[in-house]
């Protein structure tokens, strides 16, 4: 296994050679009062309720709109995070591989608003040329905003970017391990559907399960191996229950807000 990991790392570095961020804010949606073919308008929210279940509406506003999105927003490529103060939502700019739009949750309107408490537009810089921008994940670990892309050559190789407040960009390798590996994944893991979060103790990655849209696999970052390992410090398999029929399930987003693990599907309503 160690030899395999070493060879995988060497191959990833050779691949790169050959082929040659944020904002401040405030929030709490926990209490209610590649193309844009799927034009989403809101988010259906679930939260971890115990055991192996994320339940729709549990400790959550069931549906949260987002507003004022630029006309060229690519709703199919999105990610979310919570930075200790603000719930944040990100979309790629349509047709772009290096520009994302940022939304912040406004407690007054109970909506995610483009540019609220946020830098509206952010750049991703220094990415390897084999970085796959068809999907991405983000998290905040208490000190750094982080963004992740997978390699087009390997679904189990990830590139890590950190937000540099001096440049205002998400920079490849900034305050980060540049290349990360996903290991021990089940053979039916769907790496096209994935998300990440940090819960105060463990960096976590989630993938879909092929043929089961509401089932996901959980990985944890193991500092000893520097890999995201299936089941490390984690429940291996989780279910999402009772999500509405208007949910767009081509991908999902997740975050941890200091108290709850949260799961999101976009909705076209």
MILUMSE-676884 format. One line per 5 residues: number of its first residue (from 0); their letters; for each residue x, y, z of C-alpha. Coordinates in nm, 2 decimals, always signed. Layout:
MILUMSE-676884
NUM) a) X Y Z; ...
//
This chain:
MILUMSE-676884
0) xxxxx) +0.00 +0.00 +0.00; +0.28 +0.24 +0.09; +0.45 +0.16 -0.24; +0.13 +0.23 -0.43; +0.09 +0.57 -0.26
5) xxxxx) +0.45 +0.66 -0.34; +0.41 +0.56 -0.70; +0.08 +0.76 -0.72; +0.25 +1.07 -0.58; +0.54 +1.04 -0.82
10) xxxxx) +0.30 +0.99 -1.11; +0.10 +1.30 -1.01; +0.41 +1.52 -0.99; +0.54 +1.39 -1.33; +0.19 +1.46 -1.48
15) xxxxx) +0.21 +1.82 -1.37; +0.56 +1.86 -1.51; +0.47 +1.70 -1.84; +0.14 +1.88 -1.88; +0.34 +2.15 -1.76
20) xxxxx) -1.07 +3.38 -0.24; -1.32 +3.57 +0.03; -1.50 +3.81 +0.26; -1.62 +3.88 +0.61; -1.97 +3.83 +0.75
25) xxxxx) -2.26 +3.71 +0.96; -2.54 +3.46 +0.96; -2.77 +3.18 +1.07; -2.99 +2.99 +0.84; -3.05 +2.73 +1.12
30) xxxxx) -3.37 +2.89 +1.25; -3.65 +2.96 +1.01; -3.87 +3.29 +1.06; -2.01 +2.36 -1.70; -2.32 +2.51 -1.83
35) xxxxx) -2.62 +2.66 -1.68; -2.86 +2.41 -1.83; -3.00 +2.36 -1.47; -3.09 +2.72 -1.37; -3.12 +2.68 -0.99
40) xxxxx) -3.29 +2.95 -0.78; -3.26 +2.82 -0.43; -3.11 +2.56 -0.20; -3.28 +2.27 -0.04; -3.11 +2.21 +0.30
45) xxxxx) -3.06 +1.90 +0.51; -2.86 +1.85 +0.83; -2.71 +1.55 +1.00; -2.97 +1.41 +1.24; -2.76 +1.12 +1.39
50) xxxxx) -2.68 +0.77 +1.30; -2.62 +0.76 +0.92; -2.88 +1.02 +0.81; -2.89 +1.37 +0.68; -3.26 +1.48 +0.70
55) xxxxx) -3.43 +1.75 +0.49; -3.52 +2.04 +0.71; -3.36 +1.91 +1.02; -3.24 +2.20 +1.23; -3.26 +2.40 +0.91
60) xxxxx) -3.46 +2.64 +0.69; -3.58 +2.38 +0.44; -3.53 +2.60 +0.13; -3.32 +2.91 +0.10; -3.33 +3.14 -0.21
65) xxxxx) -3.03 +3.31 -0.36; -3.06 +3.64 -0.54; -2.89 +3.90 -0.77; -2.68 +3.64 -0.95; -2.49 +3.78 -1.25
70) xxxxx) -2.64 +3.68 -1.58; -2.34 +3.47 -1.67; -2.35 +3.26 -1.35; -2.28 +2.89 -1.41; -2.53 +2.73 -1.17
75) xxxxx) -2.40 +2.38 -1.24; -2.06 +2.45 -1.07; -2.10 +2.55 -0.71; -1.96 +2.50 -0.36; -2.03 +2.63 -0.01
80) xxxxx) -1.85 +2.69 +0.32; -1.90 +2.85 +0.66; -1.62 +3.06 +0.80; -1.73 +3.10 +1.16; -1.94 +3.41 +1.08
85) xxxxx) -2.10 +3.38 +0.74; -2.25 +3.11 +0.53; -2.11 +3.14 +0.18; -2.21 +3.01 -0.16; -1.99 +3.01 -0.47
90) xxxxx) -2.06 +2.96 -0.84; -1.82 +2.96 -1.14; -1.86 +3.23 -1.40; -2.00 +3.08 -1.71; -1.73 +2.98 -1.96
95) xxxxx) -1.45 +3.06 -1.71; -1.20 +2.83 -1.55; -1.05 +3.08 -1.31; -1.34 +3.31 -1.19; -1.59 +3.24 -0.92
100) xxxxx) -1.88 +3.45 -0.78; -1.94 +3.48 -0.41; -2.27 +3.51 -0.22; -2.32 +3.56 +0.15; -2.62 +3.47 +0.36
105) xxxxx) -2.81 +3.78 +0.48; -3.01 +3.71 +0.80; -3.23 +4.01 +0.74; -3.36 +3.88 +0.40; -3.30 +3.51 +0.48
110) xxxxx) -3.14 +3.48 +0.13; -2.80 +3.42 -0.02; -2.72 +3.75 -0.19; -2.45 +3.81 -0.45; -2.17 +4.01 -0.29
115) xxxxx) -2.32 +4.03 +0.06; -2.04 +4.07 +0.31; -1.82 +3.93 +0.03; -1.58 +4.00 -0.24; -1.82 +3.95 -0.53
120) xxxxx) -1.56 +3.81 -0.78; -1.26 +3.59 -0.70; -0.98 +3.46 -0.91; -0.81 +3.11 -0.90; -0.44 +3.14 -0.99
125) xxxxx) -0.15 +2.90 -1.06; -0.35 +2.60 -1.13; -0.19 +2.30 -1.30; -0.30 +2.27 -1.66; -0.47 +1.93 -1.59
130) xxxxx) -0.69 +2.08 -1.32; -1.06 +1.99 -1.38; -1.28 +2.29 -1.33; -1.61 +2.11 -1.41; -1.66 +2.08 -1.03
135) xxxxx) -1.49 +2.22 -0.72; -1.51 +2.21 -0.34; -1.44 +2.47 -0.07; -1.40 +2.49 +0.31; -1.27 +2.72 +0.58
140) xxxxx) -1.06 +2.56 +0.85; -1.06 +2.85 +1.11; -0.77 +3.03 +0.95; -0.76 +2.98 +0.57; -1.02 +2.97 +0.30
145) xxxxx) -0.94 +2.66 +0.08; -1.05 +2.56 -0.26; -1.00 +2.22 -0.43; -1.00 +2.09 -0.78; -0.94 +1.74 -0.90
150) xxxxx) -0.70 +1.63 -1.17; -0.85 +1.55 -1.52; -0.60 +1.25 -1.52; -0.71 +1.11 -1.19; -1.03 +1.14 -0.99
155) xxxxx) -0.84 +1.05 -0.67; -0.58 +1.33 -0.71; -0.68 +1.68 -0.58; -0.51 +2.02 -0.61; -0.54 +2.25 -0.31
160) xxxxx) -0.55 +2.64 -0.32; -0.55 +2.89 -0.03; -0.69 +3.24 -0.03; -0.42 +3.50 -0.02; -0.57 +3.82 +0.13
165) xxxxx) -0.27 +4.02 -0.01; -0.34 +3.93 -0.37; -0.71 +3.87 -0.33; -0.68 +3.54 -0.51; -0.71 +3.17 -0.45
170) xxxxx) -0.35 +3.06 -0.51; -0.23 +2.71 -0.58; -0.04 +2.57 -0.29; -0.08 +2.89 -0.08; -0.06 +2.78 +0.29
175) xxxxx) -0.15 +2.43 +0.15; -0.03 +2.09 +0.06; -0.04 +2.13 -0.31; -0.14 +1.78 -0.41; -0.37 +1.55 -0.20
180) xxxxx) -0.47 +1.19 -0.27; -0.80 +1.01 -0.20; -0.74 +0.65 -0.10; -0.93 +0.33 -0.02; -1.24 +0.45 -0.21
185) xxxxx) -1.51 +0.19 -0.29; -1.52 +0.08 -0.65; -1.86 +0.25 -0.70; -1.76 +0.59 -0.56; -1.89 +0.86 -0.79
190) xxxxx) -1.62 +1.12 -0.80; -1.82 +1.35 -1.03; -2.04 +1.43 -0.72; -1.83 +1.55 -0.43; -1.80 +1.81 -0.16
195) xxxxx) -1.58 +1.89 +0.14; -1.59 +2.05 +0.48; -1.39 +2.10 +0.80; -1.57 +2.04 +1.13; -1.30 +2.18 +1.37
200) xxxxx) -1.11 +1.85 +1.41; -1.12 +1.67 +1.08; -1.10 +1.77 +0.71; -1.37 +1.57 +0.54; -1.45 +1.47 +0.18
205) xxxxx) -1.77 +1.32 +0.05; -1.84 +1.15 -0.28; -2.16 +1.01 -0.43; -2.23 +0.65 -0.47; -2.29 +0.53 -0.83
210) xxxxx) -2.65 +0.44 -0.88; -2.77 +0.58 -0.55; -2.81 +0.96 -0.57; -2.90 +1.00 -0.20; -2.61 +0.79 -0.07
215) xxxxx) -2.26 +0.93 -0.01; -1.93 +0.80 +0.11; -1.73 +0.99 +0.37; -1.35 +1.03 +0.38; -1.13 +1.19 +0.65
220) xxxxx) -0.79 +1.34 +0.61; -0.53 +1.13 +0.79; -0.23 +1.34 +0.89; -0.01 +1.03 +0.91; -0.05 +0.95 +0.55
225) xxxxx) -0.14 +1.30 +0.42; -0.43 +1.12 +0.23; -0.81 +1.15 +0.24; -0.90 +0.79 +0.34; -1.24 +0.64 +0.31
230) xxxxx) -1.38 +0.59 +0.66; -1.09 +0.75 +0.85; -1.24 +0.90 +1.16; -1.57 +0.88 +0.97; -1.90 +0.70 +0.92
235) xxxxx) -1.83 +0.53 +0.59; -2.17 +0.56 +0.43; -2.44 +0.82 +0.48; -2.80 +0.87 +0.35; -2.98 +1.19 +0.26
240) xxxxx) -3.36 +1.16 +0.33; -3.68 +1.33 +0.21; -3.52 +1.58 -0.03; -3.79 +1.74 -0.24; -3.85 +1.63 -0.60
245) xxxxx) -3.74 +1.97 -0.73; -3.38 +1.90 -0.61; -3.12 +1.91 -0.88; -2.90 +1.61 -0.79; -2.62 +1.64 -1.04
250) xxxxx) -2.40 +1.75 -0.75; -2.42 +1.86 -0.39; -2.26 +2.09 -0.14; -2.18 +2.06 +0.23; -2.05 +2.26 +0.52
255) xxxxx) -2.01 +2.26 +0.89; -2.11 +2.57 +1.08; -1.97 +2.49 +1.43; -2.27 +2.30 +1.54; -2.43 +2.12 +1.25
260) xxxxx) -2.32 +1.92 +0.94; -2.52 +2.06 +0.65; -2.60 +1.92 +0.30; -2.75 +2.11 +0.00; -2.91 +2.03 -0.33
265) xxxx) -3.00 +2.32 -0.56; -3.36 +2.36 -0.66; -3.51 +2.52 -0.97; -3.80 +2.66 -0.76
//
